[in-house]
Amino acid sequence: MLGVFCSGIFSFSEQQIIDCLSGTDQGCEGGFPSDGIKYTSNNGLELESDYPFTAKDGKCAFNKTNAYSLDNFLSYITPNSSDNLKQAIVSGPVSVLVQADQKVFQFYSKGVIKSGCGAETNHAVLAVGYEQIGLIDAFIVKNSWGDDWGEQGYVYISTIEKENKGKGVCGILSQPIMPV
């Protein structure tokens, strides 16, 4: 699966963000999506095929000649609304935060997460779409833990708003942000 971005289909490098923001954020140990978006606005972002994911912190090996220039503005999506997040996803991938330290998320392998994780967000992921699976509407979310995790690196998270006092399942609705 590849995320849709603007007029084409691209899979951008997570590893570049992990390696090149290590002085600002904590690499594989976490950081803030807004820092990543600001970094890519200033430096551009390589494709995953040019700067592959290694699942560990590394030395920044960014090559500006391979980078795509991205807009330098952030769009904060109104939080706690599945409809607002869905509307934003239509324009392109949206950075969201989730609580990833619960078993239901860490050991996810298939299906839709409907509950079992809170809203104490501690992990940035990318909402790339949404669809109905059986009778459940779910966000399609790309994780950074590699293709061996989840459904080839993706997880389906229910769009239910009422979970976690309006922050959604795993807190997915609490802080959506995207470049514009």
Buried (B, 14 or more C-beta within 10 A) or exposed (E): EEBBBEEEEBBBBBBBBBBBBBEEBEBBEEBBBBBBBBBBBEBBBBBBEBBEBEBEEBEBEBEEEBBBEBEEEBBEBEBBBBEBBBEBBEBBBBBBBBBBEBEBBEEBEEEBBBEBBBBBBEBBBBBBBBEEEEEBBBBBBBBBBEEEBBBEBBBBBBBBBEBBEEBBBBBBBBBBBBBE
